Amino acid sequence: MSESDSTRVRLTREDAVLIDFGLSVLSPRWTTEILINLANGPRRTTQLLRDLKGVSAKTLCQRLRRLSELNIVTRKTFAEVPPRVEYDLTEEGHSLAGLLSQIKDLGDRLNRIDKSRINVDTTEDSLDDSELSFTPAHVESIL
């Protein structure tokens, strides 16, 4: 067995269901931003609203509730007046933040490949366009 075979990830078609579920947890807008923000330490709701410009309080609470149900985020309530609630990542949440970092690195590599491909396509397109361009003198000679 070659070295590349020993490092190859083995997935089955049945694994796609679990992968799709994991991606569906991350896919709603603001979820990854919340996780990234909490990876830097515990935050209160008001801090998250301030840091995540554009998110509504309703959406933030929905996302935090779902992440809490999945044991990705903890919700700690303090018996104070006014009440204080603080959110933090669980061990599972920190593990997920590490995975997000790997996905970011992959996205960066793929983005660079895509940009270099676009530059090649644009260069090829410009060559094709120059071959097809006609000057008025050229058009008159055809007619």
N, C-alpha and C positions, 0 to 999 in steps of 0.2 A: 504494500500500500504506500502510495506516495505521500509526501508531507502535506500537499494541498488537500488530499483526501481526508487526512486525519484532522484537519482544521475546519473542514466543511461542516456547516450546520445541517442537521438532519431534521427536516420538517415533513409532516404528512399533510394530506388534504384535509384531514379532520382538524389539524392545528389551525387552519384558516378561520374556523368559527371563533376560536379563542382570540386569535390575532385581531379579527374584525371587532370583537367585543372590546378589546383593549383600545383599539383605535377609536371606537365610537365614544368611549369615555373621554378621550382627549380632544375629540373633534369639535364639540360645541365651542363657539367663539368665547374667548376669555379664559378658557380652562388652562391652557398652557401658560398664559401670562400670570394667572393666579399662582400656579405651581412655581414658576420662576421667581416670583416675588417672595413667596413663602420660603423658598430655598435659602434666602438671605436672612432668615430668622422669623420669629413669631411676629404677627401683625394683628392690630385691631381692625375692625371693619372700616372705621373712618380712615385709617392709614391706607388700606387697600383701595378704597374709593378714590383717595387723593393720588395714589401712585398709578392706578389704572385709569387714566383719563379716558372718558367716554363710556365706561361701563355704568349701567344703572344699578341702583341698590338692589332692586328685585333680581336682576340677572346675577349679580355677585352672590346674593344669598342662596339662589337656586344652585349655582355651581358649587359653592362651599358646602351646602347640605349634601349634594350628591357625592362629593369627594369625601365627606365625613362618613356617609353610609358605606363607602367602599374601603374605609380604614386607610385613606391616603392622607387625610387631614384630621387633626384633633381640634375640638372646640372646647375651650376652657372658659367657664363663666365664673366671674368673681362676684362675691356678695358685697357689692358696694353700691352707694348711691351717688351718681347714677350708675346703673349696671354697666359692667365692663365685660366684653367678650374678646377673647384672643384666639387666633387660629395659628396652628403650626403644622409642619409636616410630621407624619409618623415615620418610622423606619422605612416602611413601604414607600412613603412619599419621597423620602430622600433617595431611595433606590430609583424611583421613577424620574426624579430630577437628573440623576446620573444618565439614565437612558435618554432623556431629552437632550442632554449635552452631546451624546453620541449621534443622535439624529440631527442636531445642529451641524456637527462636523460633516456628516454625510451630505446634508443640504448644501453646505458651503462647497464641497467638492463637486457635487452635481451641478450647482449653479455656475461654477467656473467652467466646467465642461460645456454646459449649455451656451454660455456666453462665447466661448471660443468657437463653437459650432455655428452660432449666429454670425460671427465675424467671417467665417469661411463661406457660409451661404451668401452673405451680403457681397463678398468679393466676387464669388462666382456669378451672382446675379448681375453685378455691375459689368462684368465681362460680357455676359450674354446680352445685356441692354446695349452695350456699345456696338456689338456686332449687328444688332437690329436697327440701330438708329440711321436715319436717312437725312442727308442734307438736301436743301431745295434743288441743288444742281443734280444730285443723284435721282431725285424724283422726276425732274424734267427729262433726264436721259432715258428713264424707263418709259415715259409716256411718249 
